[in-house]
Amino acid sequence: MKYIWKWSVRLVVLASLVLFGYLVWLYFEVSHEVEPLVHYNPPKTTQVFDRKGKLLANVFEKENRLYVTYDKIPGRLIEALVAIEDTLFFEHYGVNPEAIFRALIKDIKARKMVEGASTLTQQLVKSTLLSREKKLERKIKEALLSIRLEQVLTKEEILERYLNAVFFGHGYYGIRTAASGYFHKDLDRLSLKEIAILVGLPKAPSAYDPTRHYANAMARANRVLERMKALGWIDEATFLKEIKAAPRVYDDTLTKNSAPYVVDAVVNKLKSDFPDIRYGGYTIKTTVDLEYQEMARAALKSGYDAYVKRHAKDNNLTKVFNGAMVVLDSASGDVRAMLGGADYAKSAFNRATSSKRQPGSAFKPFIYQVALNLGYNPESKIPDIARTYRFEEGDTKKLWQPKNYEKDYKGMITLREALVHSRNLATINLVNEIGISTLHKKLKVFGIKDLPYNLSIALGNIALSPLEMAGLYSVFADMGTFHKPRLVTQVFDSSGRQVAYFKSESQKVWPKPQVYLMVDMLRDVVRRGTGRNARVRGMDVAGKTGTTNNSVDTWFCSFTPDVETIVWFGNDDNTPLAPHETGGRTAAPVVRHFYRNLSNRHPEFKREFEEPKGVYHVKRGGRDLLYTDISPLPAQESAPVNEEILF
């Protein structure tokens, strides 16, 4: 018996030594596996903001995580977390032997694992480095890694990683993400009850999700408060106050994307310079104004719905119909709103940036501006008559017989009337007078690609996106200064360091007095011409309609003293719109809708265009005529009449 006892003791000692040796070997074998937590760099959500600091969207790939450093985490939140999850966190070395023993007894009695004894460190290791299966081997590895992690990181560093790594339900990773998502608050603005809700979530994120199981979430939060009171970390008065609190919870989408076409354009612009744009935790500041974006969305939708209503009986006319809208600040060219379609949920294709369409008559102002800069005056006359043009296409001889939309002719007509009523023949004859070569040289400054070297330039036979058109029209909106549309101003990395800044790109192109002559003509387009449907009482609106052959593309390009707006409608497959749909009918009402709302919300905006120095007035035949030093009035054709120089 004594012999057996002696050998039993030896075997136990030997087994203990073997087990100890195995654990030591395993410890050193797996210790390097904590490196991902030592050099912790999880995927982080990039946030896109408007110019006033309002969130436009969260951009991420798989995990929506807003990272927060330990120094930005409130002390109360740490107390609440430790109270409910690991009271001895600041005292143990990664594992809690007492808790393990207590849980082991319960597991033995139940003959299965019914209670965990994981410390916060173990929970962090389990959620980031290991699988969640309940096996002894994994539990041993978890304990060893936790001990190792406590040796290479401080308690504060472990808590920072835990609170950024843990899943809080509803697609939220990390405490800051959860606070922003559930309560629309930064961490330092959370109430104690809101903190209790959040720290109670990691135990069972789905069961305690306050957007789906509010009562469960409140009950769990109250247990957190009870635990804090039992530990003496909050007093009775605080406990009674917070136990009754019922915070408001928001059920947001993960992205919170209020301007999807804008956000897509931002990401596409930056992804070549920042390949990790979707998971690098950047902060992007844009020029967009969320208020403008919402007004533009409502305006474009109104035009879209009106067209669909007009042609509701023929679904084939509306199934590929769509539109785009761009709003710029007139003085800077900064993009204030951008819509690449009437409904992002139905089509994410961004027609504002990626759809190249013909502007038609909306391009005419550039031709007329060149004429003004060459000495023509708005009262100069050009022939509005038909001509037949012969040309060769390969070995085939062809004829081109352009017509006015109204299919009539006016004979000799002033530049003003030709533009106001969008006369095609008059414009073609003007191009003939100016010369294609001269026109190309004068328009070269805009960098327009594939500008046609023939008379079709008069009819806007060019492929341009709405955003490109917005850039071109900035030269009228800002009285001669051409602005390249700017969408992004600054980019900051996850540490808050500025990594990119985008300057405004502007160039003075034409003299202000000359451009003002064009602005006055475009104002007449809206007052009494093809753009009448864009009129807004009490506000100067200038603009030009554009309608291509068979109404394949319809435009209205416009501006006020403060804001420029470009609207396009057409079919995605380049088929014609319904008969009688023009830029004046389809697109101009959208501009009116937008400017009316803008005028009502911002009564401080300028109502009239400011006339620059160098513009002179003469009253002739009861009409107020404008001229400049470059563009004098043409000689009177009939007997002299009284001419009163106004100023």
C-alpha positions in Angstrom: 0.0 0.0 0.0 2.9 2.3 0.9 4.6 1.4 -2.3 1.5 2.3 -4.3 1.1 5.6 -2.5 4.7 6.5 -3.2 4.4 5.9 -6.9 1.0 7.7 -7.0 2.7 10.8 -5.5 5.5 10.5 -8.0 3.1 10.2 -10.9 1.2 13.2 -9.7 4.4 15.3 -9.4 5.6 14.1 -12.7 2.2 14.9 -14.4 2.3 18.3 -12.7 5.8 18.9 -14.0 4.8 17.8 -17.5 1.7 20.0 -17.4 3.7 22.9 -16.1 6.3 22.4 -18.8 3.6 22.1 -21.4 2.0 25.4 -20.2 5.4 27.1 -20.2 6.1 25.8 -23.7 2.6 26.8 -24.9 3.0 30.2 -23.4 6.1 31.0 -25.3 4.7 29.3 -28.4 1.6 31.5 -28.6 2.9 34.7 -26.9 3.7 36.3 -30.3 0.0 36.0 -31.2 -0.8 39.0 -29.2 1.0 41.2 -31.7 -2.2 42.3 -33.5 -3.4 43.7 -30.3 -0.1 45.3 -29.3 0.0 47.1 -32.7 -3.7 47.5 -32.8 -5.0 49.0 -36.1 -8.6 47.8 -36.8 -10.7 48.9 -39.7 -12.0 52.4 -39.0 -15.0 54.2 -40.4 -14.3 57.2 -42.6 -16.7 60.1 -42.1 -17.8 62.7 -44.7 -19.0 66.1 -43.5 -20.7 69.0 -45.2 -19.2 72.5 -45.1 -21.0 73.3 -41.8 -19.8 70.1 -40.0 -23.0 68.1 -40.5 -22.4 64.4 -41.1 -23.1 63.3 -44.7 -22.2 59.7 -44.3 -20.2 57.0 -42.6 -18.1 55.1 -45.1 -16.8 51.6 -44.3 -16.3 48.1 -45.7 -17.3 45.5 -43.1 -17.1 47.0 -39.7 -18.6 50.4 -38.8 -16.1 51.7 -36.2 -15.4 55.2 -35.0 -12.1 54.9 -33.0 -11.6 56.7 -29.7 -8.5 57.0 -27.6 -8.5 56.2 -23.9 -8.1 59.9 -22.9 -11.4 60.7 -24.6 -13.3 58.0 -22.7 -15.3 59.3 -19.7 -14.2 57.9 -16.3 -17.9 57.0 -15.5 -18.0 54.8 -18.5 -14.9 52.9 -17.4 -16.4 52.5 -13.9 -19.7 51.2 -15.3 -17.9 48.7 -17.6 -15.6 47.4 -14.8 -18.5 47.2 -12.4 -20.6 44.8 -14.6 -17.9 42.9 -16.4 -14.7 42.7 -14.3 -14.7 44.3 -10.9 -11.1 43.3 -10.2 -9.8 44.4 -13.6 -7.2 46.8 -12.2 -5.9 44.2 -9.7 -5.5 40.9 -11.6 -2.9 39.9 -14.2 -5.1 38.9 -17.1 -7.1 36.1 -15.4 -9.1 35.9 -12.2 -8.4 32.6 -10.4 -11.2 33.1 -7.9 -13.8 33.7 -10.7 -12.4 30.7 -12.6 -12.7 28.4 -9.6 -16.3 29.6 -8.9 -17.3 29.0 -12.5 -15.5 25.6 -12.6 -17.6 24.4 -9.6 -20.8 25.4 -11.4 -19.7 23.8 -14.6 -18.9 20.5 -12.8 -22.2 20.5 -11.1 -24.0 21.1 -14.4 -21.7 18.7 -16.3 -21.3 21.4 -19.0 -20.0 25.0 -19.4 -22.7 27.2 -18.0 -20.8 30.1 -16.6 -17.8 32.0 -17.9 -15.2 33.6 -15.8 -13.6 35.8 -18.4 -11.9 39.0 -17.5 -12.1 42.0 -19.8 -8.6 41.1 -21.0 -9.8 37.5 -21.8 -12.9 38.9 -23.6 -10.7 41.1 -25.7 -8.4 38.2 -26.6 -11.4 36.0 -27.4 -13.2 38.5 -29.6 -10.1 39.5 -31.6 -7.6 36.6 -31.6 -9.6 33.4 -31.0 -12.7 31.6 -32.1 -15.7 31.6 -29.8 -16.0 27.8 -29.4 -16.1 26.6 -25.8 -13.2 24.1 -25.7 -10.7 23.5 -22.9 -7.7 24.0 -25.3 -9.1 27.3 -26.4 -9.7 28.4 -22.9 -6.2 27.6 -21.9 -4.8 29.5 -24.8 -7.1 32.4 -24.0 -5.8 32.6 -20.5 -2.1 32.4 -21.6 -2.6 35.1 -24.2 -4.4 37.3 -21.6 -1.5 36.9 -19.2 1.0 37.8 -22.0 -1.1 40.8 -23.1 -1.1 42.2 -19.5 2.7 42.0 -19.6 3.1 44.1 -22.8 0.2 46.5 -22.5 -1.0 48.8 -19.7 -4.5 48.4 -18.2 -5.5 51.6 -20.0 -4.3 50.4 -23.3 -6.2 47.1 -22.9 -9.4 49.1 -22.1 -8.9 51.3 -25.1 -8.6 48.3 -27.4 -11.5 46.5 -25.7 -13.9 49.5 -26.1 -12.9 49.9 -29.8 -13.0 46.2 -30.7 -16.2 45.0 -29.1 -19.4 44.6 -31.0 -22.3 46.6 -29.6 -25.1 45.4 -31.8 -26.9 47.1 -34.7 -23.7 47.0 -36.8 -21.8 49.2 -34.3 -18.2 48.3 -33.5 -16.7 50.2 -30.6 -18.2 52.4 -27.9 -18.0 55.7 -29.8 -19.8 54.2 -32.8 -22.6 52.9 -30.5 -22.9 56.2 -28.7 -23.2 58.1 -32.0 -25.6 55.5 -33.5 -28.0 54.8 -30.6 -28.0 58.3 -29.0 -26.6 60.7 -31.5 -24.1 61.8 -28.9 -20.4 62.1 -28.3 -19.1 60.0 -25.3 -18.7 63.1 -23.1 -22.4 63.9 -23.4 -23.8 60.6 -22.4 -26.0 60.3 -19.4 -25.2 57.6 -16.8 -28.2 55.6 -17.9 -27.1 55.7 -21.5 -23.6 54.6 -20.4 -25.2 51.7 -18.5 -27.1 50.7 -21.7 -23.9 50.7 -23.7 -21.7 48.7 -21.3 -24.5 46.2 -20.9 -24.6 45.4 -24.6 -21.4 43.3 -25.2 -22.8 40.4 -23.1 -25.6 39.8 -25.7 -25.7 42.5 -28.3 -28.7 41.1 -30.1 -30.8 40.4 -27.0 -30.1 43.8 -25.5 -30.3 45.9 -28.7 -32.3 48.9 -27.5 -33.7 49.6 -31.0 -35.4 46.2 -31.0 -35.6 45.1 -27.3 -35.9 48.3 -25.4 -37.3 46.7 -22.2 -34.4 44.1 -22.1 -31.9 46.9 -22.6 -33.4 48.9 -19.8 -33.4 45.9 -17.4 -29.8 45.2 -18.3 -28.8 48.8 -17.7 -30.5 48.8 -14.4 -28.4 45.8 -13.3 -25.3 47.8 -14.2 -26.6 50.7 -12.0 -27.4 48.3 -9.2 -23.9 46.9 -9.3 -22.3 50.4 -9.3 -24.5 51.2 -6.2 -23.5 48.0 -4.5 -19.8 48.8 -5.0 -20.4 52.3 -3.6 -19.5 54.0 -6.9 -22.8 55.9 -7.1 -24.9 57.2 -4.3 -28.6 56.5 -3.6 -29.9 59.7 -5.2 -28.0 59.1 -8.4 -29.2 55.6 -8.5 -32.9 56.5 -8.0 -32.6 59.2 -10.7 -31.0 57.1 -13.3 -33.0 54.0 -12.7 -36.1 56.0 -13.8 -34.5 57.4 -16.9 -35.7 56.2 -20.3 -33.3 57.7 -22.9 -34.4 58.2 -26.5 -32.8 55.6 -28.9 -32.3 56.2 -32.6 -32.7 53.4 -35.1 -30.4 54.7 -37.9 -29.0 53.1 -40.9 -25.4 52.3 -40.5 -24.1 54.7 -43.2 -26.4 57.6 -42.2 -25.9 58.5 -45.8 -27.9 61.7 -46.5 -26.1 62.5 -49.8 -25.2 59.2 -51.5 -24.3 60.7 -54.9 -22.0 63.2 -53.2 -20.4 60.6 -51.1 -19.8 58.3 -54.0 -18.2 61.2 -55.9 -16.0 62.0 -52.9 -14.8 58.4 -52.5 -14.1 58.1 -56.3 -12.1 61.3 -56.2 -9.9 60.3 -53.2 -9.5 56.5 -53.6 -6.4 56.7 -55.9 -4.5 58.8 -53.3 -6.0 57.0 -50.3 -6.5 53.3 -51.2 -7.7 52.7 -47.6 -10.4 55.4 -47.9 -13.1 53.0 -46.8 -11.4 51.6 -43.7 -8.7 54.1 -42.8 -10.8 56.3 -40.4 -10.4 59.5 -42.4 -12.4 62.7 -41.8 -13.4 64.4 -45.1 -14.7 67.9 -45.3 -16.6 68.8 -48.4 -18.0 72.0 -49.9 -21.6 70.6 -49.9 -24.3 72.2 -47.8 -26.8 69.6 -46.5 -29.6 72.2 -46.6 -28.9 72.9 -50.3 -28.7 69.1 -50.9 -32.1 68.5 -49.4 -33.7 71.4 -51.4 -32.1 70.2 -54.6 -33.4 66.7 -54.0 -36.9 67.9 -53.5 -36.7 70.1 -56.6 -35.3 67.4 -58.9 -37.9 64.9 -57.7 -40.6 67.4 -58.4 -39.5 67.7 -62.0 -39.1 64.0 -62.3 -42.6 63.3 -60.9 -44.1 66.0 -63.2 -42.7 64.3 -66.3 -43.8 60.8 -65.1 -47.3 62.2 -64.4 -47.6 63.8 -67.8 -46.8 60.5 -69.5 -48.1 58.0 -66.9 -50.1 56.2 -69.6 -47.0 55.2 -71.4 -44.6 53.4 -69.1 -42.1 53.0 -71.9 -41.5 56.7 -71.8 -40.6 56.8 -68.1 -38.8 53.6 -67.3 -35.4 54.9 -68.4 -36.1 58.5 -67.7 -33.8 60.2 -65.1 -32.1 63.5 -64.2 -29.2 65.2 -62.6 -28.6 68.4 -60.8 -25.6 70.4 -59.7 -25.6 73.5 -57.5 -22.5 75.7 -57.1 -21.6 78.8 -55.1 -21.4 81.6 -57.7 -18.4 83.3 -56.1 -16.2 80.3 -55.6 -17.4 77.4 -57.8 -17.7 75.2 -54.7 -20.3 72.4 -55.1 -23.2 73.0 -52.7 -25.4 70.1 -53.9 -25.1 67.3 -56.4 -27.6 64.7 -57.5 -26.8 62.0 -60.0 -30.3 60.8 -60.3 -33.8 61.2 -59.0 -33.6 58.2 -56.6 -30.3 56.6 -55.5 -32.1 53.5 -54.3 -33.3 52.8 -57.8 -30.1 53.8 -59.6 -26.7 54.6 -58.0 -25.2 55.7 -61.4 -24.0 59.3 -61.0 -25.3 61.1 -64.0 -23.9 64.4 -62.7 -20.3 63.3 -63.0 -20.3 60.3 -65.3 -23.0 60.9 -67.9 -21.7 62.7 -71.0 -24.6 64.4 -72.8 -25.0 67.0 -75.5 -25.9 70.4 -74.0 -27.6 71.6 -77.2 -28.6 75.3 -77.1 -27.3 75.6 -73.5 -23.9 76.0 -75.1 -25.0 79.0 -77.2 -24.0 81.6 -74.6 -20.4 80.8 -75.0 -20.6 81.5 -78.8 -22.5 84.8 -78.2 -20.0 85.8 -75.5 -17.1 85.4 -77.9 -19.0 87.6 -80.4 -19.5 90.2 -77.7 -15.8 90.1 -76.9 -15.1 90.7 -80.6 -17.1 93.9 -80.6 -20.6 92.7 -81.3 -23.4 94.3 -79.1 -26.6 92.7 -77.9 -28.3 94.9 -80.5 -26.1 93.8 -83.4 -28.1 92.0 -86.0 -27.4 88.6 -87.6 -29.4 86.7 -90.2 -31.9 84.2 -89.0 -32.3 82.5 -92.4 -32.0 79.0 -93.7 -29.0 77.7 -95.6 -28.0 74.4 -97.0 -24.6 73.1 -96.3 -22.8 70.5 -98.4 -20.1 68.3 -96.9 -18.4 64.9 -97.5 -18.4 62.0 -95.0 -15.9 59.5 -96.4 -16.8 59.1 -100.0 -20.4 60.2 -99.5 -21.6 63.7 -100.3 -24.3 64.9 -97.8 -26.5 67.9 -97.2 -27.1 69.6 -93.9 -30.3 71.7 -93.6 -30.6 73.0 -90.0 -33.9 74.4 -88.8 -35.2 76.5 -85.9 -37.2 74.7 -83.3 -40.2 76.8 -84.4 -39.5 75.9 -88.1 -39.7 79.6 -89.1 -37.3 82.4 -90.0 -37.1 86.0 -88.7 -34.7 87.5 -91.2 -32.3 89.9 -89.5 -32.5 89.6 -85.8 -30.5 91.1 -82.9 -28.1 88.9 -80.8 -30.4 89.4 -77.8 -33.5 88.2 -79.5 -31.6 85.3 -81.1 -30.4 84.1 -77.7 -33.7 84.8 -75.9 -35.6 82.7 -78.3 -32.8 80.2 -78.9 -32.7 80.6 -82.7 -30.6 77.9 -84.2 -30.2 79.4 -87.7 -29.1 82.8 -86.3 -26.5 81.1 -84.1 -25.1 79.1 -87.0 -24.8 82.2 -89.1 -23.1 84.0 -86.2 -20.5 81.1 -86.1 -20.0 81.6 -89.8 -19.3 85.3 -89.3 -16.9 84.7 -86.3 -15.1 81.8 -87.9 -14.6 78.3 -86.5 -10.9 78.9 -86.0 -11.4 82.1 -84.0 -14.1 80.4 -81.9 -11.9 77.6 -81.0 -9.0 79.9 -80.0 -11.3 81.9 -77.7 -12.8 78.8 -76.0 -9.5 77.0 -75.6 -9.1 78.4 -72.1 -11.9 76.2 -70.8 -10.2 72.9 -71.8 -13.3 71.5 -73.5 -12.4 68.1 -74.9 -13.5 67.2 -78.5 -14.8 70.6 -79.3 -16.2 70.1 -82.9 -14.4 71.9 -85.6 -17.5 72.5 -87.7 -20.8 74.4 -87.6 -22.4 71.8 -85.3 -20.7 73.6 -82.5 -23.5 76.2 -82.8 -26.0 73.5 -81.7 -24.0 72.2 -78.8 -22.8 69.0 -80.4 -20.4 68.3 -77.5 -20.3 65.6 -74.8 -20.3 67.2 -71.4 -21.4 66.0 -67.9 -23.7 68.3 -65.8 -20.8 68.9 -63.5 -18.6 70.0 -66.4 -21.5 72.3 -67.5 -21.6 73.7 -64.1 -17.9 74.6 -64.3 -18.4 76.3 -67.7 -21.3 78.3 -66.5 -19.4 79.6 -63.5 -17.7 82.1 -65.9 -21.1 83.8 -66.3 -22.2 83.3 -62.6 -19.0 85.0 -61.4 -18.9 87.7 -64.1 -15.9 86.5 -66.1 -14.1 84.2 -63.6 -14.0 80.5 -64.5 -14.0 78.1 -61.5 -13.2 74.4 -61.6 -15.9 72.9 -59.3 -14.5 72.0 -55.9 -16.1 69.2 -53.9 -13.6 68.4 -51.2 -11.6 70.9 -49.1 -9.7 68.9 -46.5 -8.8 65.3 -45.6 -7.6 64.3 -42.1 -6.3 60.9 -41.1 -7.5 58.9 -38.1 -5.1 60.8 -35.8 -6.5 64.2 -36.9 -3.6 65.2 -39.0 -4.4 67.0 -42.2 -3.2 64.9 -45.1 -4.8 66.7 -48.1 -6.0 70.2 -48.9 -7.7 71.2 -52.1 -7.5 74.8 -53.2 -10.0 76.6 -55.3 -8.9 76.6 -59.0 -10.0 79.9 -60.6 -9.0 81.9 -63.6 -10.1 85.3 -64.8 -11.2 84.8 -68.4 -13.3 87.6 -69.6 -13.8 91.3 -68.6 -16.7 91.9 -66.2 -18.5 94.5 -68.4 -18.5 92.1 -71.3 -19.9 89.3 -69.3 -22.5 91.5 -67.8 -23.9 92.1 -71.3 -24.4 88.3 -71.5 -25.9 88.1 -68.0 -28.4 90.7 -69.0 -29.3 88.7 -72.1 -29.6 85.5 -70.1 -31.8 87.3 -67.6 -34.1 88.1 -70.6 -34.2 84.4 -71.5 -35.9 83.8 -68.1 -38.0 87.0 -68.2 -39.6 86.5 -71.6 -37.8 83.7 -73.5 -37.5 80.0 -73.5 -36.7 80.0 -69.8 -39.9 81.6 -68.6 -40.7 78.6 -66.4 -37.7 79.4 -64.2 -39.0 82.9 -63.2 -38.9 83.6 -59.4 -40.7 86.7 -58.2 -38.4 89.2 -56.6 -35.1 87.5 -57.7 -32.9 87.9 -60.7 -32.6 84.5 -62.5 -30.4 84.2 -65.6 -30.1 81.1 -67.6 -30.4 79.2 -70.9 -32.4 76.2 -72.0 -30.9 73.4 -74.0 -32.8 70.9 -76.0 -31.1 68.5 -78.5 -32.6 66.9 -81.6 -35.7 64.9 -80.8 -35.5 66.0 -77.1 -32.8 63.4 -76.3 -31.3 65.8 -73.8 -33.1 68.7 -72.0 -31.2 71.2 -69.9 -31.6 74.4 -67.9 -28.4 76.1 -66.9 -29.0 79.0 -64.6 -27.6 81.3 -61.9 -28.6 84.0 -59.5 -26.3 86.6 -57.9 -25.3 84.0 -55.3 -26.0 80.5 -56.6 -25.6 78.6 -59.9 -27.8 75.6 -60.8 -27.6 73.1 -63.6 -30.4 70.7 -64.3 -30.5 67.9 -66.9 -33.2 65.4 -67.8 -33.1 62.6 -70.4 -33.3 58.8 -70.9 -30.4 56.7 -69.9 -30.5 54.8 -73.1 -30.3 58.0 -75.2 -33.7 57.6 -76.7 -35.9 60.7 -77.2 -38.1 62.0 -74.5 -41.8 62.4 -75.2 -42.8 64.9 -77.8 -42.8 68.6 -76.8 -40.5 68.0 -73.9 -37.9 70.8 -73.9 -35.4 72.3 -71.5 -37.9 75.0 -70.8 -40.7 72.6 -70.0 -38.8 69.7 -68.3 -35.8 71.3 -66.5 -36.6 75.0 -66.0 -39.4 74.3 -63.4 -36.9 72.4 -61.2 -34.8 75.6 -61.1 -37.8 77.6 -60.1 -38.7 75.1 -57.3 -35.1 75.3 -56.0 -34.7 79.0 -56.1 -38.0 79.7 -54.5 -37.2 77.6 -51.5 -33.7 79.1 -51.3 -35.1 82.6 -51.5 -37.6 81.8 -48.7 -35.0 80.3 -46.4 -32.3 82.9 -47.1 -33.8 86.3 -47.4 -30.4 87.8 -47.0 -29.2 86.6 -50.4 -28.8 89.1 -53.2 -31.8 89.7 -55.3 -30.3 91.6 -58.2 -27.2 91.3 -60.3 -24.6 94.0 -59.5 -23.7 96.0 -62.6 -19.9 96.5 -62.9 -18.2 99.7 -63.9 -17.7 100.1 -67.6 -21.3 99.3 -68.6 -23.3 102.2 -70.1 -26.9 102.8 -70.8 -28.7 104.6 -73.6 -32.4 105.0 -74.0 -33.4 104.5 -77.6 -37.0 104.3 -78.8 -38.2 103.7 -75.3 -35.8 100.9 -74.7 -32.9 100.8 -72.3 -29.9 99.6 -74.3 -26.5 98.5 -72.9 -23.0 98.9 -74.3 -19.4 98.9 -73.3 -16.1 100.3 -74.7 -15.6 97.0 -76.5 -19.2 96.5 -77.6 -20.6 99.9 -78.8 -24.1 100.2 -79.9 -24.6 99.6 -83.7 -25.5 102.6 -85.8 -29.2 103.4 -86.1 -30.7 102.1 -89.3 -33.5 104.7 -89.7 -33.8 108.4 -89.3 -32.2 109.7 -86.1 -34.5 109.7 -83.1 -34.0 111.2 -79.7 -31.3 109.3 -77.8 -31.0 109.9 -74.1 -27.7 108.8 -72.4 -28.7 107.4 -69.0 -25.3 106.6 -67.5 
